[in-house]
């Protein structure tokens, strides 16, 4: 007996994001920075004036309560953005 069920194939999404293309085409305002381990990139309360794209490494996104307790919101890695919701 032969199945007539379609075969699932992963399609490349039309218009999918390509970081290398984006980083070579974007002009003014682009900065490529390196940060050392445990360096604070921006802190709670700082103005949200940038969006960050992670090429390599990891970023921990946290908030600190009034009582001083830190809560981890996300652990991010290569291919992730952050700062866009600030």
N, C-alpha and C positions, 0 to 999 in steps of 0.2 A: 504494500500500500504506500502510496506516495503522498507526502504532506504538501498542502497548498499554502501553508503558513509563510508569510514573508520572512526573509532573512534580515535580522537586525544588523545594521551596519552603522558605524559611527561616521557621521558626516562632518566635514569641516564647516563650521558655521560661516555663512556669508558675512563678511565684514568683521570677522573676529579680530581682536586686538593683537597687534604685533609690536612689542615694545621696542625692538631695534629700529623698525621703520619710524615709529613715533619719535624716538629720541634723535634720529638723524634729521627729521623734517621740522621739528619744532624749533623755532628761532629764539628770539629774545625772551628772556625770563627763565630759560632752562639752566639749571645748575646741577652738575654731578658732584656729589659730596661723598666723602668716606667718613664713617664714624667709628670710634673705638668701642670695644665692648663696654656695656653699662653706661654709655654716654647718653645724657638726656638730649633728645632732638628738639622737642618743645614741651613745655610744661602746662599743666592745667591753668587756665586763665590767660595764657599768652594769646595774642591776636592770631586768628586762623587766616594766614595769608599765603599758604602754600599747600600743595598736594604732593605727597611723596610716593614714589614707585620703588619697590625693593628689587634691585638687580641681584643682590647676593647677601646672605646673612639672615638674621632674624630680628624682629622687632616685637617688643612686648608693649601693648597699649594698656595703660592703667588709669584709674582715677583714685584720688585720695579723699576720704571722708573728712568732715570737720574734726572728728576725733583722731585723725591721723592714720586710720587704717587704709591700706592699699587694696584695691580690688582689680584683678586682671580682667580686662574686657576682651582681649584677643591676643593670640600669638600668631604673628604673621611671618611670611617668608617670601622667597623669590616669586615674583609675579603678582604680588599683592600691592594694593594702594592703601594709604592711610592719610588722615588729615582732611579728607574731603567732606566729612560730616561734622567737623568742628564748628 
